[in-house]
Amino acid sequence: MKFITALKTALGVAPGCEKVNEFLAEFVEGALDEKMHAQFEEHMNMCKCCDHYLDQYRQTIDMTKEVDEVAIPTELAEHTLAFLRKSNAFSQDQGSATS
Ligand SMILES: [Zn+2]
């Protein structure tokens, strides 16, 4: 939904949610440069949606580390991904009415 992006831009969120999602793995791994990392942290502080997403992402990473001898069932991985998408993307559900 464009208006959500516009709203967040109006609120002064530096990198957009899409950017955050795109570079989330790098952010968690600390692979971003200092400036970008700071911008992402700023975004997380201001954007509950991405903050929650990051939280879920980290939990998922922790989970995979704890059970690295056991493969995660595809079903669970898909369920987690679906949950993450749902909790993060407002647009998908709302946009389906017209199709
Ligand atoms: Zn965000």
Residues whose N, C-alpha, C, O or C-beta is under 5 A from the ligand:
A	BS01	ZN	C17 C47 C50
